[in-house]
């Protein structure tokens, strides 16, 4: 059995741990197996760049961040666009899938990766997906690998900002990754003891946020911590289209800087913006993600052994299982505005700007 492996989209902790889990299962349980590493995600599949992997490639990578295969982003909307020779990227991927002699393709990635995986599956390729993203927004799985590590990192950022905020009596706005889904900001905000948590799913009122900060200042609290997702937006911005929102913001790519200025003016406090950025995606996976990734990888090996294709691995109610790619591709798991975590935050006095 000849199996291709690729990692696509943004990197995150746990990718190598999944690759290791799959490789170790395959070499232990699948007879005459050949594992083919495809370079730089779907880009490598489009260009036909691959290499045969040895057992030694799967050792010493459990704790390694990033991906040993390399990764890239390939916009889903361009996959079926034909060039001057009437050949699309999808055509090239199918052609190289056959040229590589693959019996199965393992795709590690997020929402966009899963949409392309479903497309390849519908075109006759044997595909098994694995849910990777620090955003935790893949439909049908309780958690994605990489999420818990990112929560740990973002929480540590907030923890460290607390001491500076308290020392200088400032309101610190910590911008957490997450354009559409606020799971990372919500969990890090709760774990880090943020006073305000702002999510893409809950448009906020700058006035209410400023009042929450002012209330703390009036009660003798010299500082405040605002955990804000990069995709957070005001109530007014939520009524705009993406291009209109970008035009209205001008030089402010996200809502964070504008909100910092507003709070400083209305609450009469000193504000600072902190953007941890790609730090949240880097480094060694946490113990939780090492275990989850190993379980996901080995389970994907079992699916390949059984010839179960057109699916993606998932964790549901604490059990590793799978979902059909056709059922989850294109769907996003966003934060419900009345979920337990949101209600808990509000019940202990954390402002959500609504």
ChimeraX attribute file (.defattr): number of C-alpha atoms within 10 A of each C-alpha:
attribute: neighborCount
match mode: 1-to-1
recipient: residues
	/A:1	15
	/A:2	15
	/A:3	22
	/A:4	24
	/A:5	23
	/A:6	26
	/A:7	32
	/A:8	26
	/A:9	22
	/A:10	16
	/A:11	24
	/A:12	26
	/A:13	32
	/A:14	36
	/A:15	32
	/A:16	29
	/A:17	32
	/A:18	31
	/A:19	29
	/A:20	23
	/A:21	25
	/A:22	27
	/A:23	27
	/A:24	18
	/A:25	18
	/A:26	25
	/A:27	16
	/A:28	11
	/A:29	13
	/A:30	15
	/A:31	10
	/A:32	9
	/A:33	15
	/A:34	19
	/A:35	22
	/A:36	21
	/A:37	25
	/A:38	29
	/A:39	23
	/A:40	23
	/A:41	25
	/A:42	28
	/A:43	20
	/A:44	22
	/A:45	24
	/A:46	22
	/A:47	15
	/A:48	18
	/A:49	16
	/A:50	19
	/A:51	14
	/A:52	13
	/A:53	16
	/A:54	14
	/A:55	12
	/A:56	8
	/A:57	14
	/A:58	19
	/A:59	14
	/A:60	11
	/A:61	19
	/A:62	22
	/A:63	18
	/A:64	17
	/A:65	19
	/A:66	23
	/A:67	21
	/A:68	18
	/A:69	20
	/A:70	18
	/A:71	23
	/A:72	16
	/A:73	15
	/A:74	18
	/A:75	12
	/A:76	17
	/A:77	10
	/A:78	11
	/A:79	18
	/A:80	13
	/A:81	13
	/A:82	13
	/A:83	9
	/A:84	6
	/A:85	6
	/A:86	8
	/A:87	12
	/A:88	17
	/A:89	21
	/A:90	22
	/A:91	18
	/A:92	16
	/A:93	21
	/A:94	18
	/A:95	14
	/A:96	19
	/A:97	21
	/A:98	12
	/A:99	10
	/A:100	19
	/A:101	13
	/A:102	18
	/A:103	17
	/A:104	22
	/A:105	26
	/A:106	27
	/A:107	25
	/A:108	27
	/A:109	28
	/A:110	25
	/A:111	24
	/A:112	19
	/A:113	27
	/A:114	29
	/A:115	20
	/A:116	22
	/A:117	29
	/A:118	26
	/A:119	21
	/A:120	20
	/A:121	19
	/A:122	14
	/A:123	12
	/A:124	10
	/A:125	21
	/A:126	23
	/A:127	26
	/A:128	29
	/A:129	26
	/A:130	28
	/A:131	28
	/A:132	32
	/A:133	26
	/A:134	26
	/A:135	27
	/A:136	27
	/A:137	27
	/A:138	27
	/A:139	20
	/A:140	21
	/A:141	23
	/A:142	16
	/A:143	22
	/A:144	27
	/A:145	32
	/A:146	30
	/A:147	28
	/A:148	24
	/A:149	25
	/A:150	31
	/A:151	26
	/A:152	18
	/A:153	20
	/A:154	29
	/A:155	25
	/A:156	15
	/A:157	20
	/A:158	26
	/A:159	18
	/A:160	12
	/A:161	19
	/A:162	20
	/A:163	12
	/A:164	14
	/A:165	20
	/A:166	16
	/A:167	11
	/A:168	11
	/A:169	17
	/A:170	19
	/A:171	28
	/A:172	24
	/A:173	26
	/A:174	27
	/A:175	26
	/A:176	32
	/A:177	26
	/A:178	21
	/A:179	15
	/A:180	19
	/A:181	25
	/A:182	29
	/A:183	26
	/A:184	27
	/A:185	30
	/A:186	26
	/A:187	23
	/A:188	26
	/A:189	29
	/A:190	20
	/A:191	16
	/A:192	23
	/A:193	20
	/A:194	26
	/A:195	23
	/A:196	25
	/A:197	31
	/A:198	30
	/A:199	28
	/A:200	23
	/A:201	20
	/A:202	20
	/A:203	20
	/A:204	23
	/A:205	18
	/A:206	21
	/A:207	16
	/A:208	15
	/A:209	25
	/A:210	22
	/A:211	17
	/A:212	22
	/A:213	27
	/A:214	22
	/A:215	13
	/A:216	15
	/A:217	18
	/A:218	11
	/A:219	8
	/A:220	9
	/A:221	13
	/A:222	18
	/A:223	24
	/A:224	25
	/A:225	25
	/A:226	26
	/A:227	31
	/A:228	30
	/A:229	29
	/A:230	25
	/A:231	22
	/A:232	27
	/A:233	25
	/A:234	18
	/A:235	15
	/A:236	11
	/A:237	18
	/A:238	16
	/A:239	12
	/A:240	12
	/A:241	10
	/A:242	11
	/A:243	9
	/A:244	11
	/A:245	18
	/A:246	15
	/A:247	12
	/A:248	13
	/A:249	15
	/A:250	9
	/A:251	10
	/A:252	12
	/A:253	15
	/A:254	20
	/A:255	20
	/A:256	26
	/A:257	19
	/A:258	14
	/A:259	22
	/A:260	21
	/A:261	15
	/A:262	17
	/A:263	24
	/A:264	18
	/A:265	13
	/A:266	15
	/A:267	21
	/A:268	13
	/A:269	20
	/A:270	17
	/A:271	23
	/A:272	15
	/A:273	16
	/A:274	16
	/A:275	15
	/A:276	16
	/A:277	14
	/A:278	13
	/A:279	13
	/A:280	23
	/A:281	25
	/A:282	19
	/A:283	17
	/A:284	21
	/A:285	29
	/A:286	20
	/A:287	13
	/A:288	15
	/A:289	24
	/A:290	24
	/A:291	18
	/A:292	22
	/A:293	30
	/A:294	25
	/A:295	20
	/A:296	28
	/A:297	28
	/A:298	20
	/A:299	22
	/A:300	32
	/A:301	26
	/A:302	17
	/A:303	18
	/A:304	23
	/A:305	16
	/A:306	10
	/A:307	14
	/A:308	17
	/A:309	20
	/A:310	24
	/A:311	25
	/A:312	31
	/A:313	24
	/A:314	26
	/A:315	20
	/A:316	14
	/A:317	9
	/A:318	10
	/A:319	11
	/A:320	16
	/A:321	17
	/A:322	23
	/A:323	19
	/A:324	16
	/A:325	24
	/A:326	17
	/A:327	13
	/A:328	20
	/A:329	23
	/A:330	16
	/A:331	14
	/A:332	15
	/A:333	18
	/A:334	17
	/A:335	21
	/A:336	14
	/A:337	12
	/A:338	9
	/A:339	9
	/A:340	9
	/A:341	16
	/A:342	18
	/A:343	12
	/A:344	13
	/A:345	21
	/A:346	13
	/A:347	10
	/A:348	9
	/A:349	11
	/A:350	20
	/A:351	21
	/A:352	24
	/A:353	21
	/A:354	14
